[in-house]
Amino acid sequence: MKRNKQLRQILLVSFLLLSGLLFAFVLERYQSNTAPEHVDSPPPAKADLSFNRFHYSETRDGEPLWELSAASADHDLTTGLTRVKDVTAVFYGQGGRGKMTLTADRGTWQESERKLRISSDVVLKSPDGYTCYADQLVYTEADSHLRSGGPVRLLSSQVEMHGVGLDIDIPGKKLQLLADVWSSWDLQELLKEQG
């Protein structure tokens, strides 16, 4: 009888130890699988949708607001993020004030934020003859502004301007360089165009 009692106690202790080890194993696995992903993790290898050619356009009150074309794109249905390559974006001024054309190597369109982020060899051309070069630009549809926090270079036939940070109000047709601004002017060319 005493021997049966000892055997039951040994089995009970063994069962509790194994249960504790199993619980610790499951808890460790559960925590490592639910840890948040690092923000800079690479994009998933497969997208929900892929396109060889991509075109997207937005209108407001029947007037074209902006459009985006790309040589290729992939879209993630879960996040609503569309990645595009060999990008051309056209931004229309209000009241027939011309359009600005942007080209770049790649970008992303985030549907929920209504933001277009463009990077790598960014070139923006205005109808006024200005060309802007930047490493990256962000277009926010809510206020129709193009912005950059990095270095930018602005060229025309009369002036070359450099600065850090850029804010372009597309409907208001205003451009502002934000910091470390310097410029070089070709006065002969400027006088020639004035006269």
C-alpha positions in Angstrom: 0.0 0.0 0.0 2.8 2.3 1.0 4.6 1.4 -2.3 1.4 2.3 -4.4 1.2 5.6 -2.6 4.8 6.4 -3.4 4.3 5.4 -7.0 1.3 7.7 -7.4 3.2 10.6 -5.8 6.1 10.0 -8.2 3.7 9.8 -11.2 2.0 13.0 -10.0 5.2 14.9 -9.6 6.4 13.7 -13.0 3.1 14.7 -14.6 3.4 18.2 -13.1 7.0 18.6 -14.2 6.2 17.6 -17.8 3.1 19.8 -17.8 5.3 22.7 -16.6 7.9 22.1 -19.2 5.3 21.8 -22.0 3.6 25.1 -20.8 7.0 26.9 -20.8 7.8 25.6 -24.3 4.4 26.7 -25.7 4.7 30.1 -24.0 8.2 30.7 -25.4 7.0 29.7 -28.9 3.9 31.9 -28.7 5.8 35.0 -27.6 8.4 34.7 -30.4 5.8 34.2 -33.0 3.6 37.2 -32.0 6.5 39.7 -31.5 6.0 42.8 -33.7 7.9 42.8 -37.0 10.8 45.2 -37.4 9.7 48.3 -39.4 12.5 48.0 -41.8 11.8 44.3 -42.6 12.0 43.6 -46.4 8.7 43.4 -48.3 7.1 40.0 -48.7 8.4 37.9 -51.5 4.9 37.5 -53.0 2.2 40.1 -53.5 -1.5 39.6 -53.7 -1.7 41.3 -57.0 1.0 42.1 -59.6 0.8 44.2 -62.7 3.2 44.6 -65.7 1.7 48.0 -66.4 -0.1 50.1 -63.8 -2.2 53.3 -64.1 -4.1 55.1 -61.4 -5.9 58.5 -61.6 -7.8 60.7 -59.2 -10.3 63.4 -60.0 -12.0 66.1 -58.0 -15.3 67.7 -59.1 -14.8 66.2 -62.6 -11.4 67.7 -63.0 -8.2 65.6 -63.1 -6.2 66.0 -59.9 -3.3 63.6 -60.5 -2.4 60.3 -62.1 0.2 57.7 -61.6 1.7 55.3 -64.2 4.4 52.6 -63.6 6.1 49.9 -65.6 5.3 47.4 -62.9 3.5 47.3 -59.6 2.5 44.9 -56.8 -0.3 45.3 -54.3 -0.7 43.9 -50.8 -4.4 43.5 -50.0 -3.8 43.3 -46.3 -1.9 46.6 -45.9 -3.3 48.4 -48.9 0.2 49.2 -50.0 1.1 49.3 -53.7 4.8 49.3 -54.7 5.6 50.7 -58.1 8.7 50.8 -60.3 9.7 53.1 -63.2 7.2 55.7 -62.0 5.7 58.7 -63.8 3.2 60.9 -61.9 1.4 63.9 -63.3 -0.1 66.6 -61.0 -2.6 69.0 -62.6 -2.9 72.6 -61.5 -6.4 74.0 -60.9 -8.1 76.1 -63.5 -5.9 75.0 -66.4 -2.6 76.2 -64.8 -0.5 73.5 -66.4 0.8 70.3 -65.0 3.9 69.0 -63.2 5.5 65.7 -64.3 7.5 63.6 -61.8 9.6 60.6 -62.7 11.5 58.2 -60.4 12.8 54.7 -60.1 10.3 53.5 -57.5 7.6 54.4 -55.0 4.7 53.4 -52.9 1.0 54.4 -52.8 -0.6 53.9 -49.4 -4.4 53.9 -50.0 -5.3 54.4 -46.3 -3.1 57.5 -45.9 -3.7 58.7 -49.5 0.1 59.3 -49.8 2.5 58.7 -52.6 6.1 58.2 -51.6 8.6 58.4 -54.5 12.4 57.7 -54.2 15.6 57.1 -56.2 16.5 59.5 -59.1 13.5 61.8 -58.6 13.0 64.5 -61.2 10.1 66.9 -61.1 9.4 69.2 -64.1 7.1 72.2 -64.0 5.3 73.9 -67.0 7.2 77.1 -66.1 10.6 75.4 -67.2 11.8 74.5 -63.7 13.3 71.1 -63.0 13.7 69.8 -59.4 16.0 67.0 -58.4 15.6 65.1 -55.1 16.3 61.8 -53.4 12.7 61.4 -52.4 9.3 63.2 -52.5 6.0 62.6 -50.7 2.7 63.6 -52.3 -0.2 64.1 -49.8 -3.5 64.0 -51.6 -5.5 65.7 -48.8 -3.8 69.1 -49.3 -2.2 68.5 -52.8 1.3 69.2 -51.5 4.7 67.6 -52.5 7.2 67.5 -49.7 10.8 66.4 -49.2 12.9 66.5 -46.0 16.2 65.9 -47.9 18.5 67.8 -50.2 16.9 69.3 -53.4 18.3 71.1 -56.4 16.1 73.4 -58.5 17.2 74.5 -62.0 15.9 76.8 -64.7 17.6 78.8 -67.5 18.2 81.7 -65.1 18.8 80.2 -61.7 20.2 77.2 -59.8 19.0 76.8 -56.2 20.0 74.3 -53.6 18.4 73.6 -50.2 17.3 71.0 -47.7 13.6 70.4 -47.4 10.9 71.3 -49.9 7.2 72.1 -49.8 5.3 72.6 -53.1 1.7 73.7 -52.8 0.3 72.5 -56.2 -3.0 74.3 -56.3 -1.5 77.5 -54.9 1.4 77.1 -57.3 3.9 78.0 -54.5 7.3 76.4 -53.9 9.3 76.8 -50.7 12.9 75.6 -49.9 13.0 75.1 -46.1 16.7 75.3 -45.0 20.3 75.8 -46.1 19.3 77.6 -49.2 21.7 79.1 -51.7 21.3 80.2 -55.3 23.2 81.2 -58.4 21.7 83.5 -61.0 22.4 84.0 -64.7 21.6 87.8 -64.9 22.2 88.0 -68.6 19.6 85.2 -69.3 17.2 86.8 -66.8 17.5 90.2 -68.5 17.2 88.7 -71.9 13.9 87.0 -70.9 12.6 90.3 -69.3 13.5 92.5 -72.2 
